[in-house]
Amino acid sequence: MKNQPGRSKSAGFAWLLPFLLVLLGGCDVHNKLANLQFNEGVKKYQAGDHAGALDDFSAAIRQNPKLAAAYLYRGAIELSASNFPVAIKDFEKVIELEPDNSLAFMNRGMAEHGLWNYAAAVTNFSEAIRLDAADPVALKCRGLSLVQLRDWNGALADFNQAMSLDPDDPELYRDRAGVEVMQKDYENGIADATQAIAMDDRDSIAYRFRGLGRTRLKDFAGALADFDEALTLNPSDAETFAGRATVRVIQGDLAAAETDLATATRVNPKNRTALMGLGYVKMKRGDLTGALAVFTKAAVIGPPFPEIYVSLGQVQALLHQDAAALQSLRQALGLDPRLSYARFRIWLIRARQGEQAEATQELRAQLAARPADPGQAWALCVGRFLTGDSAETNFLLQAVETAKRPTDTLGQLCEARYYAGMKRLIDGDKAGARELLKQCEATRADNFIEYTSALVELRELNQQ
C-alpha cells in the first residue's frame, strides 16, 4: 500500500454576500482544524502509530465530512487490521466524493478479496486499472483474485502485463510460478520460481512453489530442499509443511508425513491443504471413516474449494455412500466445471447403480461441452473410454502415448488400469477386473486416488 492513500480534490467557494461571511468563517475554521488533524494523522500513520492516526483521521472527518483523503487513510488502517467491512465503508465514501480515485477502488478491491468476494474484488481492481493503466500493483492484485476464481489464463495475462510495467518485482515471477504449477506447467513454474528466488532469496513462498513443481516432476530431493529452506525462512507456514508431507507420503514415510501435517494443523487449524493431506494419509492406512471425517471438516472451512468436494465424494463412493458422493462430486463441478475426474467418478457411481446408459449420455454431453480445455488430452482419453468411444486396448496404449513427460507415465498407467478394471467389474467380468486392478496396484503410484481405490476394490473382490 502506498504511503499516500489518497489526494483531496475538494474545491473552494468564494461567497460575496455580506450576510454569509460569518458562515464562511465558521467553515474555514472547521476546514483548518480538519487539515491540522489530518496532517497529524498522516505523520502518525507514517510513523506506524495506526491507533493514534485513526483517532486523528476520525476527528478530521468530524470537522470536515467531505475530506476524502481522511476516509482513504482511515480505510487503509482498517484494511491493514483486517476490518474489511469497516474499511469498505470508508472507501465507498471516498468513491462517492472522488469517483476517479483509483486508489480507493484498489483498496476496496483488497478488502473484498479479504472477505472472499473475489468477483467483487476483480471488479474493483478493473476499475482501478481503467483509471490508472500504468499501475502494476492493481494488475498483480487482480491476478491474485483471478487465481481464487480459477481463471488461470486471466491471472497469467495480468501477471505478464504487470511484469511489462515492473520487471523487477520478484513477487510477479513467484505468483506466475504458482499459476503455472496449478496448470501442470511444472517446468516453467520451476523456472519462474527460480527467477524469483534469484531476485529475493528470502521469499519462502517462491521456495514452496518450486518445491511443489519439483514434487510433481519427482525430483524429491530438490523438493525437500526447497521445503526445508522455506520453513527456515517461515517456520509457521502450514502450506509448506503440507507440501513436504506430500513428498513423505509418496516416499512411503507416513509417520514423517503425519508429523508435518500435525505441525501444519497446529500452526493453522483451518489450513485445508494440510487437512486434505491428513485425509489422504488416513485413506492410505485404510481408515476410510477417518478420512471421511477429515474431508467433511475441511469442506466447511473458508470459501468453497472444489478439490475438497472431489476428495469427499471419492471417499464417500469408496464407503458406498453413493447419494452423498454424487452430491459432493456435483458440488465440485458446480464450483469448477474443469474437474474431469469428478465426472468420471459420477459415471462410475451411476453405472454401478444400473444407470450406465444415462451416465454415458451425461458424460458424452459434458465432454462435448468442454473439448478444448488445455492440458486435458489424457482426461479426454479417459472420458472416451468410459463412454465406449475408445477400446480398452487403445486406451491402455494412450496412457503411455499421451504422457507429456516421463514422470506422467506411471500415474496415467495407474489411472488407465483402474478405470479399465472398474469397467470390467461393471460389465460382470470379475476375473478381468481383478487382473487390471492388480496391475494398477503394481504401479505403486500411491499418490493417486485411483491407486487407493484399486486397493479397496481388490479387498472387496477377494472377500466375495
C-alpha positions as CSV (number, residue, x, y, z in Angstrom):
1,M,0.0,0.0,0.0
2,K,1.3,3.5,-0.9
3,N,2.4,5.9,1.8
4,Q,-0.2,8.4,0.4
5,P,-3.5,6.6,0.2
6,G,-5.3,9.5,-1.5
7,R,-5.5,13.1,-2.5
8,S,-8.2,15.6,-1.7
9,K,-9.9,17.2,-4.6
10,S,-12.2,19.5,-2.6
11,A,-13.0,22.8,-4.3
12,G,-13.1,26.1,-2.5
13,F,-16.0,28.6,-3.0
14,A,-16.0,32.4,-2.8
15,W,-19.1,33.9,-1.3
16,L,-19.5,37.7,-1.7
17,L,-22.8,38.3,0.1
18,P,-22.1,40.0,3.5
19,F,-24.6,38.0,5.5
20,L,-22.8,34.8,4.5
21,L,-19.4,35.9,5.8
22,V,-20.0,34.5,9.2
23,L,-20.9,31.1,7.9
24,L,-17.8,31.1,5.6
25,G,-15.6,32.0,8.6
26,G,-17.1,29.0,10.5
27,C,-16.5,26.6,7.6
28,D,-12.9,28.0,7.3
29,V,-12.2,27.2,10.9
30,H,-13.6,23.6,10.6
31,N,-11.6,23.1,7.4
32,K,-8.4,24.3,9.0
33,L,-9.0,22.1,12.1
34,A,-9.7,19.2,9.8
35,N,-6.5,19.8,7.9
36,L,-4.5,20.1,11.1
37,Q,-5.9,16.8,12.4
38,F,-5.4,15.2,9.0
39,N,-1.8,16.2,8.8
40,E,-1.2,14.9,12.4
41,G,-2.8,11.6,11.3
42,V,-0.5,11.3,8.3
43,K,2.6,11.8,10.5
44,K,1.4,9.1,12.9
45,Y,0.4,6.8,10.1
46,Q,3.9,7.1,8.5
47,A,5.5,6.6,11.9
48,G,3.5,3.4,12.4
49,D,1.2,4.7,15.1
50,H,-2.0,3.5,13.5
51,A,-4.2,3.8,16.6
52,G,-3.3,7.4,17.0
53,A,-3.7,8.1,13.3
54,L,-7.1,6.5,13.3
55,D,-8.3,8.9,16.0
56,D,-6.9,11.9,14.1
57,F,-8.5,10.9,10.8
58,S,-11.8,10.4,12.5
59,A,-11.5,13.8,14.2
60,A,-10.7,15.4,10.8
61,I,-13.8,13.8,9.3
62,R,-16.0,15.2,12.1
63,Q,-14.6,18.6,11.3
64,N,-15.0,18.1,7.5
65,P,-17.1,15.2,6.4
66,K,-16.1,15.8,2.8
67,L,-12.4,15.3,3.4
68,A,-11.9,12.3,1.1
69,A,-8.2,11.8,2.0
70,A,-9.1,11.2,5.6
71,Y,-11.6,8.5,4.7
72,L,-8.9,6.9,2.4
73,Y,-6.3,6.8,5.2
74,R,-8.7,5.6,7.8
75,G,-9.9,2.9,5.5
76,A,-6.3,1.9,4.8
77,I,-5.7,1.4,8.6
78,E,-8.9,-0.7,8.9
79,L,-7.8,-2.7,5.9
80,S,-4.4,-3.4,7.4
81,A,-6.2,-4.6,10.6
82,S,-8.5,-6.9,8.5
83,N,-11.6,-4.9,9.5
84,F,-12.8,-5.4,5.9
85,P,-16.5,-4.3,6.1
86,V,-15.5,-1.1,8.0
87,A,-12.7,-0.4,5.5
88,I,-15.1,-0.8,2.6
89,K,-17.5,1.8,4.0
90,D,-14.6,4.3,4.1
91,F,-13.5,3.5,0.6
92,E,-17.1,3.8,-0.6
93,K,-17.2,7.3,0.9
94,V,-14.0,8.2,-1.0
95,I,-15.5,7.0,-4.3
96,E,-18.7,9.0,-3.6
97,L,-16.6,12.1,-3.1
98,E,-13.9,11.4,-5.7
99,P,-15.3,9.0,-8.4
100,D,-11.9,8.9,-10.2
101,N,-9.8,8.0,-7.2
102,S,-8.1,4.8,-8.4
103,L,-6.6,4.0,-5.0
104,A,-10.0,3.9,-3.4
105,F,-11.1,1.2,-5.9
106,M,-7.8,-0.5,-5.4
107,N,-8.2,-0.7,-1.6
108,R,-11.8,-1.6,-1.8
109,G,-10.8,-4.5,-4.0
110,M,-8.3,-5.6,-1.4
111,A,-11.0,-5.6,1.3
112,E,-13.4,-7.6,-0.9
113,H,-10.6,-10.1,-1.6
114,G,-10.2,-10.4,2.2
115,L,-13.9,-11.2,2.5
116,W,-13.5,-13.9,-0.2
117,N,-15.7,-11.8,-2.5
118,Y,-13.3,-12.4,-5.4
119,A,-15.6,-11.4,-8.2
120,A,-16.3,-8.0,-6.5
121,A,-12.5,-7.7,-5.9
122,V,-11.9,-8.2,-9.6
123,T,-14.5,-5.5,-10.5
124,N,-12.8,-3.0,-8.2
125,F,-9.3,-3.8,-9.4
126,S,-10.5,-3.5,-13.0
127,E,-11.8,0.0,-12.3
128,A,-8.5,0.9,-10.7
129,I,-6.7,-0.3,-13.8
130,R,-9.0,1.7,-16.0
131,L,-8.3,4.8,-14.0
132,D,-4.5,4.1,-13.8
133,A,-3.4,1.7,-16.5
134,A,0.3,2.1,-15.5
135,D,-0.2,0.7,-12.0
136,P,1.3,-2.8,-11.9
137,V,0.1,-3.4,-8.3
138,A,-3.5,-3.3,-9.4
139,L,-2.8,-5.8,-12.2
140,K,-1.0,-8.1,-9.7
141,C,-3.9,-7.8,-7.2
142,R,-6.5,-8.6,-9.9
143,G,-4.3,-11.6,-11.0
144,L,-4.4,-12.9,-7.4
145,S,-8.2,-12.6,-7.2
146,L,-8.5,-14.3,-10.6
147,V,-6.4,-17.2,-9.2
148,Q,-9.0,-17.6,-6.5
149,L,-11.7,-17.7,-9.2
150,R,-9.6,-20.3,-11.0
151,D,-9.2,-18.1,-14.1
152,W,-5.7,-19.2,-14.8
153,N,-5.4,-17.6,-18.2
154,G,-6.7,-14.3,-16.9
155,A,-4.3,-14.4,-14.0
156,L,-1.3,-15.1,-16.2
157,A,-2.3,-12.3,-18.5
158,D,-2.4,-9.9,-15.6
159,F,0.9,-11.1,-14.2
160,N,2.5,-10.8,-17.6
161,Q,1.2,-7.2,-18.1
162,A,2.4,-6.2,-14.6
163,M,5.8,-7.6,-15.5
164,S,6.0,-5.4,-18.5
165,L,5.4,-2.4,-16.2
166,D,7.6,-3.6,-13.4
167,P,10.1,-6.3,-14.5
168,D,12.0,-6.0,-11.2
169,D,9.2,-7.3,-8.9
170,P,10.2,-10.8,-7.8
171,E,6.7,-11.4,-6.5
172,L,5.3,-11.4,-10.0
173,Y,7.6,-14.2,-11.0
174,R,6.6,-16.1,-7.9
175,D,2.9,-15.6,-8.4
176,R,3.2,-16.6,-12.1
177,A,5.1,-19.7,-10.9
178,G,2.2,-20.7,-8.6
179,V,-0.3,-20.5,-11.5
180,E,2.0,-22.4,-13.8
181,V,2.3,-25.2,-11.3
182,M,-1.5,-25.3,-10.9
183,Q,-1.8,-25.6,-14.7
184,K,0.7,-28.5,-14.6
185,D,3.2,-26.4,-16.5
186,Y,5.8,-27.5,-14.0
187,E,9.0,-26.7,-15.9
188,N,8.0,-23.1,-16.5
189,G,6.7,-22.9,-12.9
190,I,10.1,-24.0,-11.6
191,A,11.9,-21.6,-13.9
192,D,9.8,-18.6,-12.7
193,A,10.2,-19.6,-9.0
194,T,14.0,-19.9,-9.5
195,Q,14.0,-16.4,-11.0
196,A,12.0,-15.1,-8.1
197,I,14.5,-16.6,-5.7
198,A,17.4,-15.2,-7.6
199,M,15.8,-11.7,-7.1
200,D,14.8,-12.3,-3.5
201,D,16.2,-15.3,-1.7
202,R,14.2,-14.5,1.4
203,D,10.8,-15.3,-0.2
204,S,9.6,-18.5,1.4
205,I,6.6,-18.8,-0.9
206,A,8.9,-18.9,-4.0
207,Y,10.8,-21.9,-2.5
208,R,7.4,-23.5,-1.7
209,F,6.1,-23.1,-5.2
210,R,9.4,-24.5,-6.7
211,G,9.1,-27.4,-4.2
212,L,5.6,-28.2,-5.4
213,G,6.8,-28.2,-9.1
214,R,9.7,-30.4,-8.3
215,T,7.4,-32.8,-6.4
216,R,5.3,-33.2,-9.5
217,L,8.4,-33.9,-11.6
218,K,9.5,-36.5,-8.9
219,D,12.6,-34.5,-8.0
220,F,12.0,-35.4,-4.4
221,A,15.5,-34.4,-3.1
222,G,15.1,-31.0,-4.7
223,A,11.6,-30.6,-3.4
224,L,12.6,-31.4,0.1
225,A,15.5,-29.0,0.0
226,D,13.1,-26.2,-1.2
227,F,10.5,-27.0,1.5
228,D,13.2,-27.1,4.2
229,E,14.5,-23.7,3.1
230,A,11.0,-22.3,3.0
231,L,10.4,-23.5,6.6
232,T,13.8,-22.0,7.7
233,L,12.5,-18.6,6.3
234,N,9.0,-19.0,7.7
235,P,8.6,-21.8,10.3
236,S,4.9,-21.1,10.6
237,D,3.8,-21.8,7.0
238,A,1.3,-24.5,7.2
239,E,1.2,-24.8,3.4
240,T,4.9,-25.7,3.3
241,F,4.5,-28.3,6.0
242,A,1.7,-29.8,3.9
243,G,3.8,-29.7,0.8
244,R,6.7,-31.5,2.5
245,A,4.2,-34.1,3.8
246,T,3.2,-34.8,0.2
247,V,6.7,-35.9,-0.6
248,R,6.9,-38.0,2.6
249,V,3.6,-39.8,1.5
250,I,4.9,-40.5,-1.9
251,Q,8.1,-41.9,-0.4
252,G,6.1,-44.1,1.9
253,D,7.2,-42.4,5.1
254,L,3.7,-41.9,6.6
255,A,5.0,-41.3,10.1
256,A,7.1,-38.3,8.9
257,A,4.1,-37.1,6.8
258,E,1.8,-37.2,9.8
259,T,4.3,-35.2,11.9
260,D,4.4,-32.5,9.2
261,L,0.6,-32.5,8.9
262,A,0.2,-32.3,12.7
263,T,2.5,-29.3,12.8
264,A,0.6,-27.7,9.9
265,T,-2.7,-28.1,11.6
266,R,-1.3,-26.8,14.9
267,V,0.1,-23.6,13.4
268,N,-3.1,-23.2,11.3
269,P,-6.0,-25.4,12.3
270,K,-8.0,-24.2,9.3
271,N,-5.4,-25.0,6.7
272,R,-7.3,-27.0,4.2
273,T,-4.3,-28.3,2.3
274,A,-3.0,-29.9,5.5
275,L,-6.4,-31.3,6.3
276,M,-6.6,-32.8,2.8
277,G,-3.2,-34.3,3.2
278,L,-4.2,-35.8,6.6
279,G,-7.3,-37.3,4.9
280,Y,-5.2,-39.0,2.2
281,V,-2.8,-40.4,4.8
282,K,-5.8,-41.9,6.6
283,M,-7.0,-43.4,3.3
284,K,-3.6,-44.9,2.7
285,R,-3.8,-46.5,6.2
286,G,-7.2,-48.0,5.2
287,D,-9.1,-45.7,7.6
288,L,-11.8,-44.5,5.2
289,T,-14.1,-43.4,8.1
290,G,-11.3,-41.3,9.5
291,A,-10.6,-39.8,6.1
292,L,-14.3,-39.0,5.6
293,A,-14.4,-37.1,8.9
294,V,-11.3,-35.1,7.9
295,F,-12.6,-34.2,4.4
296,T,-16.0,-33.3,5.9
297,K,-14.3,-30.9,8.3
298,A,-12.2,-29.4,5.5
299,A,-15.3,-28.8,3.3
300,V,-16.9,-26.3,5.7
301,I,-13.7,-24.2,6.2
302,G,-13.3,-21.0,4.3
303,P,-14.7,-20.3,0.8
304,P,-15.9,-23.3,-1.2
305,F,-12.9,-25.3,-2.5
306,P,-13.8,-27.7,-5.3
307,E,-10.9,-30.2,-4.8
308,I,-12.1,-30.9,-1.3
309,Y,-15.5,-31.9,-2.6
310,V,-13.9,-34.2,-5.1
311,S,-11.9,-35.9,-2.3
312,L,-15.0,-36.0,-0.1
313,G,-17.0,-37.6,-2.9
314,Q,-14.3,-40.1,-3.7
315,V,-14.1,-41.4,-0.1
316,Q,-17.9,-41.4,0.1
317,A,-18.0,-43.5,-3.0
318,L,-15.5,-46.0,-1.5
319,L,-17.7,-46.3,1.5
320,H,-20.7,-46.9,-0.9
321,Q,-22.4,-43.7,0.3
322,D,-23.5,-43.2,-3.3
323,A,-26.1,-40.4,-2.8
324,A,-23.8,-38.3,-0.7
325,A,-20.9,-39.0,-3.1
326,L,-22.9,-37.8,-6.1
327,Q,-23.9,-34.7,-4.3
328,S,-20.3,-33.9,-3.3
329,L,-19.0,-34.5,-6.8
330,R,-21.7,-32.4,-8.5
331,Q,-21.0,-29.6,-6.0
332,A,-17.3,-29.8,-7.0
333,L,-18.3,-29.5,-10.7
334,G,-20.6,-26.6,-9.9
335,L,-17.5,-24.7,-8.5
336,D,-15.2,-25.7,-11.3
337,P,-16.6,-27.5,-14.4
338,R,-13.0,-28.4,-15.5
339,L,-12.6,-31.1,-12.8
340,S,-12.9,-34.0,-15.2
341,Y,-12.2,-36.7,-12.6
342,A,-15.3,-35.7,-10.7
343,R,-17.3,-36.5,-13.9
344,F,-15.6,-39.9,-14.1
345,R,-16.5,-40.8,-10.6
346,I,-20.1,-39.8,-11.2
347,W,-20.1,-42.1,-14.2
348,L,-18.7,-45.0,-12.1
349,I,-21.3,-44.5,-9.4
350,R,-24.2,-44.3,-11.7
351,A,-23.0,-47.2,-13.9
352,R,-22.7,-49.4,-10.8
353,Q,-26.2,-48.3,-9.8
354,G,-27.5,-49.7,-13.1
355,E,-27.7,-46.3,-14.9
356,Q,-24.8,-46.9,-17.3
357,A,-26.7,-45.6,-20.4
358,E,-27.9,-42.5,-18.6
359,A,-24.4,-41.9,-17.1
360,T,-22.8,-42.3,-20.6
361,Q,-25.2,-39.8,-22.1
362,E,-24.4,-37.3,-19.4
363,L,-20.6,-37.8,-19.7
364,R,-20.7,-37.5,-23.5
365,A,-22.6,-34.2,-23.3
366,Q,-20.1,-32.9,-20.8
367,L,-17.1,-33.9,-22.9
368,A,-18.7,-32.2,-25.9
369,A,-19.2,-29.0,-24.0
370,R,-15.5,-28.8,-22.9
371,P,-13.5,-30.2,-25.8
372,A,-10.6,-27.8,-25.7
373,D,-9.5,-27.4,-22.1
374,P,-5.7,-27.1,-22.1
375,G,-3.8,-30.0,-20.6
376,Q,-6.9,-32.3,-20.8
377,A,-5.7,-34.7,-23.5
378,W,-5.4,-37.6,-21.1
379,A,-8.6,-36.8,-19.3
380,L,-10.4,-36.8,-22.7
381,C,-9.0,-40.3,-23.3
382,V,-10.5,-41.5,-20.0
383,G,-13.8,-40.0,-20.8
384,R,-14.0,-41.5,-24.3
385,F,-13.1,-44.9,-22.9
386,L,-15.8,-44.8,-20.2
387,T,-18.4,-43.7,-22.8
388,G,-17.4,-46.6,-25.0
389,D,-15.9,-44.4,-27.7
390,S,-12.4,-45.9,-27.3
391,A,-11.5,-49.6,-27.0
392,E,-9.7,-50.9,-23.9
393,T,-6.5,-51.9,-25.8
394,N,-6.2,-48.5,-27.4
395,F,-7.0,-46.7,-24.1
396,L,-4.2,-48.6,-22.2
397,L,-1.7,-47.6,-25.0
398,Q,-2.8,-44.0,-24.8
399,A,-1.8,-43.9,-21.1
400,V,1.8,-44.0,-22.3
401,E,1.4,-42.2,-25.6
402,T,-0.3,-39.1,-24.2
403,A,2.1,-38.5,-21.3
404,K,3.6,-35.1,-21.6
405,R,6.8,-36.1,-19.7
406,P,8.2,-39.4,-18.5
407,T,7.1,-38.6,-14.9
408,D,3.5,-38.6,-16.0
409,T,3.5,-42.1,-17.4
410,L,3.2,-44.1,-14.2
411,G,0.3,-42.1,-12.9
412,Q,-1.6,-42.4,-16.2
413,L,-1.0,-46.1,-16.3
414,C,-2.3,-46.4,-12.7
415,E,-5.4,-44.4,-13.8
416,A,-5.9,-46.4,-17.0
417,R,-5.7,-49.8,-15.3
418,Y,-8.1,-48.6,-12.6
419,Y,-10.8,-47.4,-14.9
420,A,-10.4,-50.4,-17.2
421,G,-10.7,-52.7,-14.2
422,M,-13.8,-50.9,-13.0
423,K,-15.4,-51.0,-16.4
424,R,-14.8,-54.8,-16.5
425,L,-16.3,-55.1,-13.0
426,I,-19.4,-53.2,-14.0
427,D,-19.7,-55.5,-17.1
428,G,-19.6,-58.5,-14.8
429,D,-16.0,-59.6,-15.6
430,K,-14.7,-60.0,-12.1
431,A,-11.6,-62.0,-13.2
432,G,-10.6,-59.4,-15.7
433,A,-11.3,-56.6,-13.2
434,R,-9.1,-58.3,-10.6
435,E,-6.2,-58.6,-13.0
436,L,-6.4,-55.0,-14.1
437,L,-6.7,-53.7,-10.6
438,K,-3.7,-55.7,-9.6
439,Q,-1.8,-54.1,-12.4
440,C,-2.9,-50.7,-11.1
441,E,-1.6,-51.7,-7.6
442,A,1.7,-52.8,-9.3
443,T,2.4,-49.2,-10.5
444,R,2.9,-48.2,-6.8
445,A,1.6,-44.8,-7.9
446,D,0.2,-44.4,-4.4
447,N,-0.2,-40.7,-4.5
448,F,-3.1,-41.2,-6.9
449,I,-6.6,-41.7,-5.6
450,E,-7.1,-44.4,-8.3
451,Y,-4.4,-46.5,-6.6
452,T,-6.1,-46.3,-3.2
453,S,-9.5,-47.0,-4.9
454,A,-8.0,-50.1,-6.6
455,L,-6.8,-51.5,-3.2
456,V,-10.3,-51.0,-1.8
457,E,-11.9,-52.8,-4.8
458,L,-9.4,-55.6,-4.6
459,R,-10.2,-56.2,-0.9
460,E,-13.9,-56.4,-1.7
461,L,-13.3,-58.7,-4.6
462,N,-11.2,-61.0,-2.5
463,Q,-13.9,-61.2,0.1
464,Q,-16.5,-62.4,-2.4
